[in-house]
Amino acid sequence: MAVSYREIFASPGAWKFSAAGLLGRMPLSMTGIGVVTMVSQLTGRYGLAGALSAVMALSKAALGPQVSRLVDRYGQRRTLRPATLVSVAALAGLLVCTQQGAPDWTLFVFAAASGCVPGLGAMVRARWAALHQDAPGRLHSAYAWESVVDEVCFIAGPIVAIGLSTSWFPEAGPLVSGVFLLAGVGWLTAQRGTEPVPHPPGELTGGSALRSRGLQVLVVTFVATGAIFGSVDVVTVAFADEVGHKSSASLVLAVYALGSCLAGAVFGLLRMEGPAARRWLVGVGAMAVSMIPLQLAGSLPLLAAALFVAGLAVAPTMVTTVALVEAHVPRSALTEGMTWTSTGICVGVALGSSAAGWVVDAAGARAGYAVPGVAGAVAAVVAVAGYRRLRRPATVSRRKGREADGVPQNPHEHPGGAGRPGLDGREGQGGQEAPRPVA
C-alpha cells in the first residue's frame, strides 16, 4: 500500500537527520555559483571564475567517492568531520586569496582541495536505508522525500548565494555556504542513534563499488544526464540575455526544479508496480524526449513551460536510480555507490556547461539547446544498452554485502531476500515492490 510522509518521519530521529541533511546540502548549489559571483565581482574575469568552478566540481567528482568509501569503512562521524574541516579550510583560503589578489595558481590549489566536501545526500539516504531496510514502501517514500529536498536546495541555493554576494559583500555567498556545511555536518554527525553501522576492512567485499556492472551503467548514464543539467543552465541564462531579460533566468530555472520537486513529492506517495529497471529506463527516455521542446521555445514563458514539463521526469528517475544502486551494490559499500552516481552528474555538468558555452558563443542561444538534446539522446542510448545489466541479479555481491550485515542466506530465497528489495523491484515474499537511488 502507499506510504504517507508522516509515516516515515514517525521513526525516532528521522526528521532531525533529514533536516541536518537539508542544511548541509545547501552548499551543493551555493558554493559554485557563489565563487563565480565573488571572483567575477572582485576581478572582473569570468573566464577565471568559470575555470575555478569547474576545478571545484571535478575535484569533488574525484574525491567524493573516496570520502564515501572511508565512511562505509569507519562511519560517518569519524570521516565527515575531518573531511569537512579540510574542505571549509580550503574554501576559506580561496576566499582570502581572491580578496587579497593572490596569484591565480593559489586559487586553483585551494579550489582543488575544497573537493573533499562530503556529499550529505548520500549520507542521509544511507541512514534511511538502515532505518527502513525491511520496509521497502517506506524506503521508497524516504528516497522520494530526499529528492524533493535536493530540488529545494537547487531552487533556493543560487538565489541565496547570488543575493548575498551582490547585496552584502562579494565573499558573502561562499562564506555562508561554508557555514551551512559546518552546521549541517556537525548536526548530522552528532546524531549517533541513526548512524549506519560501519563495515571494518574484514567485512568489505573488496575493491570499489564501481566494480558493479550495474553501477557502471548508472554512472555513465548520469554523466550524460549531468550534461543535460549543466547545458540547460548555461543556455537558459544566454537565452534570457538574448531576449533582454537576463535577470529572469534564475526564475525560469527555478520552474525547472519546481517541476522535479512536485513530481518527486507525488512519486513518493505512489505504490510502484513492475521492475525498477524498467521504470528507470522509461524515466531516462522521458528526460531525453523532454529536451526536444526546448529547441522550439521562442519566448521565456514558453521556455519556462517546457522546462516545467521536463522537470517532471527528473526526481522520479533519481529516486529509482537510488533503488537500483541499492540492488547492485553491497550494503557495506552503499554510501560509496550512491556517491558515484553524484560523481557522474558532476562530471557531466562540467562537460555540458563547457560544450553549451562553446555552442552559444559560436551559434547563439537557440542553437545551444541542441547540447541538452544530444546529451539526452546519449543518456537514452546508454540506458538501453545497459538495461540487461540492471535486470541481471548481482547475486555474489549482494550476498557478500548481506553477510557483512549479519543477514543469513537462504538458498531458497528470492534474489531480493525476504522483506528486502529484489533486483526486479519486488520483495522476496509477498510480491510487494521496492524502489531506491548522488549530485
N, C-alpha and C positions, 0 to 999 in steps of 0.2 A: 504494500500500500504506500501511497505518497507520504512523505515525512514533512512536517512543518519546521520552520526555522526555530520556533520556540522549543521544539523537542531537542534539537542538537545543543542548544545553549542551556538546557536543563542540567547537563553534565557539569559536575563541580570543576570550576576553574576555566571553563570553555570561553566565556566572554572575556575573561582577563587576558588570556594569551592571544585571542583574536584581536583585541583592542591594541595590545602591545605590538602585534604584527602590523596593524594599520599605521601606527605611529612610526615604526621603524622602516616601513616600506615607502613612506613619503619621499625619502631621498632618491628612490629609484627614478622618479620623474622630475625631481627638483635639481639634482646635482649637475647633470649635463647641461641643461638649458641655463641654469644659474651661472655656471662657469662661462658659457658662451656670452651671456649678457654682461657679466663682470669684465671679461677680457676685452670685449668689443667697446665697452664704455671707457675703460682705462687706457687702452692702447689704440683703439680705432681699427684694429687689424682683425677682420672677420676670418681671414684665412688661418691665422694663428688660433683663433677661438675654436674654429671647426676642427682643426688638427688636434688640439688638446682634448676636445670632447671625444673624438674618435679613439685616441690613445686610451682614455679612461674606459671606454666601452670595451675595447679589445683586451685591455688588462683585466677587466672584470670577467670577460669570457674565458681568459686563460687561467686565472687564479681561483675563480669561484668554485669550480668543481673540486679543486684540491682542498679548499677550505671545507667544503661539504663532506669530502671523504674523511677528513680529520674529525668532523662532527660525528659521523657514523661510528668512528672508532673510539673517540674519547668523550663524546657527549657535547651538548650544546653549550653548557655553562663554561666548561674548560676551554673550548675552542673559540667561541664567538667573542668573548670579552677581549682577549689579546688581539684577535684579528680586527676587531672594531677600533681598538686604540691605535693600531698601526694605520688603518685607513683614515681615521679622523686626523691623526697627526700629519699624514701626507697631504690631506686636503687643507689643513691649516698652513702647511708650508707653501702650498700652491697659492693660497690667498696672500700670504705675506710677500712672496717673491713677485707676484704680479703687481701688488700695490707699491712695492719698492723699486720696480723697474729692473729686476734682476735679469741676467742673460736668459735667452729663450730655453737653453738646454736644461736649466734648473727647473723650469716649469714642466718640461716633459718628464723629468725624473720623478717629480712629486706626483704628476698625473698618473704615471705608470704604477707607482707604489700604492695609490689610492684604490687600485683594483681588487684588493683583498677584502673589500667590504662584503660581509656575509649576505646572502640572499634570504631575507626573512620570510619570503613567501614559501620557500621550500621547508623552512624550519617550522612554520605554523602548520603547514599541511602534514608534515611528519607527526606532529602532535595529534592532529585529528585522526590520522591513520592508526596511531597507537590507542587512541581513546575509543574508536568505533570499528576496530578491525573485525569484529564479529557481527557488525550491523551495517551491511552494505548500503541499505537505503539511507541511513543517517550519514554515512560517509559521503555518499553522492551529494546530499544536500549541503554538507560541510564544504566540500570542494567547490560547489557552485557559489556558496556564500563568499569564499575567499576570492573567487574570480570577480565577484561584484566589488569586493574591497580593492582588488587590483585596479579596476576601472575607476573607482572613486579617486584613488591616488593619481591616476593619469589625467583625470579631469582637473583636480584641484592643484596638484603639484606645480605644473608650469605656471599657472596663474599666480600662485603664492610666490614662487621664485622670482619671476619677472617683476611682479609688483613690488617686492621688497627691494630688489636691486635698482629699480628705476625711481622709486619714490623715497627710499631711505638713503642707502649708500651702496655703491657697486658690489661690495663684498657681502652684502646682507643675505642675498639668496642662498649662496653656497654655505655661508656661515650657519644660518638657521637649519639648513639641510643636515649639517654635521651634528647640530644639537638634537634634531629629531632622531638621528641614527643612534646616538649615545643613549638617549632616553628610552627608545624602543628596545634596544638590545638589553639595556640594564633591567628594564621592567620584565622582559620576556625571560631572561636567564635567572631572575630572582624567583620565578615560579617553578620550583623543583618538582612539585607533585605531578605535573603533567608532562615533564620532560621525558622523551623516549629513552629507554634503556640503551646505553651504548653497547657496541659489539667489539670486544677486545680482538687483537690480531688473530688469536687462535680460533675465533668463531667466524672470521670472514671467509668468503668463498674464494678469495684470491683474485688479484687483478682489478682493473677498473670496471665500474658498472657499464661503461661504454662497450665492453666486450659482448654485451647482449645484442643479438642481431635485430631484435625488435626495437630496442632503444636507438640503434643506429638509424633505422628508418625514421623514427620520430625526430631525431636531432637534425638530420639532413632536410627533412620536410620543413622543420622550423627555421632553418636558415633562409629558405625561400619565403616562408611566412614573415620572418623578421624584415626581409627586403620589402615586403608589401607595406608594413608599418612605417619603416624608415622613409621610403619613397613617397608615400601618401602625405606624410608630414611636410616634407620639403616642397613637393609640388603644390600642395594646397596653399602654403604661405606665398609661393610665387604666383599662383593663380589669383589669390586675393589682391596681391600687389598689382598685378597686371590689370585688374578691373578697377583699381583705385580705392580698394577698401582693405588694405593690409591689416589694419587693426582687428578686422573681423575674422581673421584666420583662426585665432585661438577658439572663438566661439564655434566655428564650423567644425574644427577638430574635436571639440567637446561633444558635439552632436554625435560624432562617430563613436566616441567612448560611451555616450549615453545609450546608444542602441545596443552595444555589447552588454552594458550594465543591466538593462531591463531584461534582455534575453537570458542572461545568467541567472537573474533572480527567479524568473519563471521556470527555467530549466531545472533548477534545484528542487522545485516542488513537484515535478513530474515523475511518474514511475516509468522508467525506461524499459523497452522491450527489444529483444534481439541482441546480437553480438555487439560489444563495444567497438570492435574494429570496424564493423560496417558503419556505425554511426560516425566514427571518426573520419572515414573515407567520404561520407556524404558531407560532413562539415567542411573538410578541406576543399571539396569540389564546390560547395556553395560560396566559400570565401573567394575562390578563383573566378567564378561566374560573376560575383558581385562587383568585380573590378571593371567589367565592361561598361556599365552605365556611366562611370566617372569620365570616360573619354568622350561622352556625348553631352555632358552638362555644360551649358553655355552661360550660366549665371551662378552666383553664390547660393541663392535659395535652392535651385535645382541640385547643386553640388551637395549642399547640406542634406537634402532629402535622400540623395543617392548614398551618401556616407552613412546615414542613419540605418538604411536598409542593409548596407554592407556590414555594419557593426553587429547586426542580429546574429550573424554566423560565428562571431569571434569567441565569445565566452563559452557557448556550448561545446565548441571544438576544443577549447583549452581544458574544460572540465573532463571531457572524455580522454584527452591526452594523459591527464594525471592517472586515470583509471588504467590506461594501458601501460604506463610506466610501472605502476604497482604490480601489474600482472607479469611483467617481463624482467623485473629487477628484484633480486633477493631483498628481503626486509633489512638485512644487515648493510645494504648499500642504497637504501631508499632515498635518503637525503641527497646523495651524490647523483642518483639517477634523475631526480626532479630538477637538480641544478643544471644538468647537461642540456635539458630542453630550453632552459632560460639562456644558456650559453649560445645555443643555436640561434635564438632570436637576436641576441646581442650582435653576433657576427653578421646576421642578415640585415639588421638595422644599419650597421656601418656600411655594408656593401650597397644597400638600397639607397641610402642617403647620398652616397658619392655618385652613383650612377644617375640618380634623378637630378642632382645638381648639374652634372655634365650635360644631360639632355636638355634641361631648361635653358642653360646658357647657349646651347647650340641651336635649339629649335623652338623655344618658348614653352610656357607653362602647359598649354593644352596638350602639346606633344609629350610632355613629361609624364602624363598619366599612362602612357604606354609601358612605363617601367613597372608599376604595380601589376599591370595586366600580364606582362611577361613573367613576373615573379609568381603570380598566381597560377599561371599555366605550368611553370616548373614544379611548384608545390603539388599540383594535382597529378602530374606525371610520376613524380617520386612516390606519392601516396599509392597510386595504382600499382606501380612496380613492386612496392614493398608490402602490399596488402597481405600476401600469403605469409610473410614472416610474422605479421602481427596476429594472424589467426593461429599460427603454429604454436602449440604448447611449449613453453620453455621449462620442460619438466625437471631437468637436472638442477638448473639454477634456482628454481622455485623451491625444490626440496631442500637444497642446502640452506637457503635463506630461512625456511620454516624450521629446520632442525636447529639453526642457530637461535631461533626464538623459543626453542623448547617445545615445539609442536610435534607430537608423534605422527609418524607416517602410517597410513593405512593403504595397503596395496589395492584395496577395492574402492578407494575414494576417488571421486571425480577430480580431475586435474586442479580444480579451484579449491578443493577441500571443503569439508563440512562447515557451513557458515562463513566461508571465505569466497571472494570473487574468483570465478574460473576465468580462463583465458577467453572463453566465448561470451563473457559478460554475465554468466549465471552463477548462482551459488551451487555448491556441490550437492546440496539437498534442498528439495522444495522448489527448484526451478526459478527462484527469485533472481532478479538481475542485479548486477552491481557495477557501478561506474567509478571513474577517477582521473590525474594529470596528467621553471621555472618555470619573464623577464625578468 
